[in-house]
Amino acid sequence: MSTESISDRREHIRSISVTALSALLGVGAALGSAALTGDLAPAEAATDIRALMLVVGAILVQFVLFDFTSIYGDDEFGIKHYLFITFMTFSFWFVVWGILLTAEAAV
């Protein structure tokens, strides 16, 4: 087995790990936002700042986790990585929480 294929496999596992963690924390933040704003009407819940702070916290937790676990190793953890993690987490949070708010309004 060549060194190149080991490196490619490690890179692939790393990208899957980062994407999966971003997706899971985005969905978790959406569920947490729904729990925090469950007693509010959907229009009021959508403007609640606590839900936004929850997703910002989920994003910041990831930065600390990736730094602590050294998942990137010696590679540079640059602006592209920060933007990817932020976008993925926010997107999953936004879509899932939007679905939860819509489902609550329909009931």
N, C-alpha and C positions, 0 to 999 in steps of 0.2 A: 504494500500500500504506500503510495507516495505521500510526501509531506503536503503537497497541494490538495489532495483529496481530503486529508485530515483537517486542514485549515478551512476548506470549503464547508465541510460538515459542521465544524465548530461555529462558523459564521451563520450557517443556516439554523442551527439550534438556538443560537443567541437571538436571531431575529424573531423566531417563533416565540421564544420566551418573553421578549419585550412586548410583542404584539398581544400575546395572550394576557399578560399582566395588565397592560393598558386597557384592554377590553373588559376584563373582569372587574377592575377597579372603577371603570366608567359605569358599568351596570350596577355595581354595588353602591356607588354614589347616587345613582338614580333611584334605587330602592330606598336608600337612606333619605333622600330628598322627599320621596313620596311619604315616608313614615313621618318625617318632620312636619310636613305641610298637609297631612291627611285630614286635619280638622278644618281646613280652609276651603273656600270655593276655588275651582280651578283657575279662574282669572286672578284671584288674590294670591294663590300659591305660586303662579308663574312669576310674580313680582317679588316674592319673598327672598331676601338676601341670604338667609341661612342656607338655602339650597345651593346657591352659587358658592358660598364659602365651603360647603361640603365638597364640591367638585374641585375647587382650588386646593383644598387639603389633600384630596386623593392624588392630584398631580404632584404636589410637593413631596408626598410620601414616596412616590416612585423615584424621584430624583435622589432621595436619601437612600432608598433601598439599592438602587443601581450603584451608587457610590460605595455603600457598605459591603455589598456582596462582590464587588469587582467583576461584575458580569462582562464589562467591556475590557477587562484586563489592562494591557498596556496601550490599547487603542485610545485615541482621543475621543472623549465624550463631548462632541461639539454642538453647535447651535442647531444643526440638522437633527440631531437626536432629541434635543429639548423640544423642538417644534413638532417632531413626530409624536412623541409621548403626549404632549399637550393636546395636539389635534385629535389623536385617537381617543384619549380619555374623555375629552369634551364632547366629541361626536357621539360616542356611545351613551354618555350621560344625557345629552340633549335628545337623542332619538327615543331612548327608553323612557325617560321621564315625560317626554311629550306624549308617548303612547299611554303611559299611566294616567296622565292628566286628562287625556281625551276619553279614556275608558271610564274614568270617574265622572266626567261630565255627562256621559251617555247613560249612566245608571240612574 
